[in-house]
Amino acid sequence: MTVAGATTKPMTTEPGRDRPTRVLFVCTGNSARSVMAEALLRHHGRGDFEAFSAGTEPKGIDPLTIRVLAEAGIDASFARSKSVTEFLGQPFDYVVTVCDRGRQSCPVFPGVHESLHWGYEDPAAAAGTEDERSAVFRRVLIQLGQRISQFVTVTDRRTPA
């Protein structure tokens, strides 16, 4: 099966239809991309997903992340920057890296899950005026939103196999 540009292999156990699909988004700083992805999946997942985010080197949430999510009408009150070590030993159906550095340094999560990589530019590293930086954050949010919509559709457990 292909999920928005990433090839996945079938899971070796049937995911339970009685529980939400657990997804962990990982990037380096857990300040922008992974938080956006978590918020988008929480918002668009219709309760069928449990979304989490973490960083390999957490730096705190960038204020522009919260601002662009609020502009889009997406709640981010849950958001806090977390380390991937907080999630070691927990089961996930999908572990999704959203930056190349996060992919290289992401620890291995034991158990049956799919590892996906969705590389995006780092809006927290954008230079320029606040308006220019905000535009980068919005662009990445839109790109992630499109990917999350595809992901929700492809992994929707309510659709018969």
N, C-alpha and C positions, 0 to 999 in steps of 0.2 A: 504494500500500500504506500502511496506517496502522500505526505502531509505537507502541503505548501512548500514544495521544493526540496523536502528532505525525504529520503527513502527510509522506511521503517520496515522491520520484519515483524511477522505476527507474534503476539505475546504467547508464551508457552502455557499460560493458564488463562482460562476465560475470565475476563474482568467481571466482577460481580455487578449485576444490574441493581443491586440493592444498596450500593454505596456510590458516592461521587467519585469521579476520576480525580486522582491527586496529581497535581502538576507543580513542579518546582522550577522557577526561572532563575538562572544564575548569570551574573556578570561580575566584573571585577569589583566595582565600588558599591553596588547596590544603592546607587544614588539616583538613577534615572531609568535606564532601559528596563531592567528587571522589575522595578517597582511599577512602571507603566504597564508592562505585560501582566503582572499580577492583578493590578486594578482593572484592566480591560477584561481579563478572563472572569474575575469576580462579577463584573458588571454584565457581561454578555453571556456568561455561562449558564444562566437560568437555573442556578442551584444544582446543576449536574456536575459541577467541578469544585474542588477545593484547591485554591491557588495560593502559592507561597513564593517568596523571592528571597534571595540571599546573595552575598558577595564573597569572593575569595579574599578580598581586602576591603571590608566595608568602611565607607567614608562618611556616612550620614546622608540623609535625603536632601537633594538639591532643591531649594525653594521653587525653582522654575518647574520642577516636576509636579509639585503640588498645584502650582498655578495653572499649568496647561490642562491637567486633569480636571480641575474645578471648572475651567472655561468650557470643557467638553461635557460637563454635567456628570462627572464620574467621581464617586466618593473615594477619598484616599485617607480617611481618618484612621484607618488601621495601620498606615505605613510607618515603618521604622526600619532603619538599616540593620541588617542581621548578617552574621557570618554563616557560611555553609556548614561549619562545624555544629551549629545548632540543630541541623537536620540529619546529621549522620545517624544511621541506624533506623531511620523512619522509612516506611514503604512509600514509593511513588510509582505511578503508572507512567509518567513522563518526567524526564529531567531535560530542560531546554536551556542551552546556553545562548545568550543573546549578544555576546561579543567574543572576538577571537581570543583575547587574553584569558577571559573566563573559561573558554573551552580548553585552553592549554593547561590551566591550573585547577580545573574542577576535579574534586576528589571522586573516586568511584563510589557509587551508592549500591550496596548489595541488594540482591533480590531481582525480581522480574520487573523490568521497566524498559521503556524506549528512551534512548538518548537522541535528542535532536539538536541541531545547531542552526540558529537564525542569526546571522551576523548583521549588526546595525552600527552606524556611526555613533560615536559617543557624544550626545548633546551636551553633557557636562563639560566637555573639552572645547566646546565652541567658543570662538573669540568674537569680539566686536561689542557693539552697544547691547543694551538689554533687549531692545527690539530685535536685533539681529540674532542674538542668542535664543530668544523666545521663538523665533521663526524656526530655528533648528529643532528645538524641543517639540514644536507642533508637528513638523514634518515627520519626525521619528514616531511620534504618537500616532499619526495617521497611518504610517507604514505598519506599525505593530498592530493597530486596529484591524487593518485588512488581513493580516496574517492570523490574528486571533479568530476573526470571523470564519476563515477557512478551516482553522483547527477545530473550532466548535462544531462546524458542519460535518467534518470528516470523522470526528471521534464521538459524535452524538450517540450515546448508548441506547437512546429510546428508539432509534431506527433499527428494525429487525435486520439481522445479518443475512 
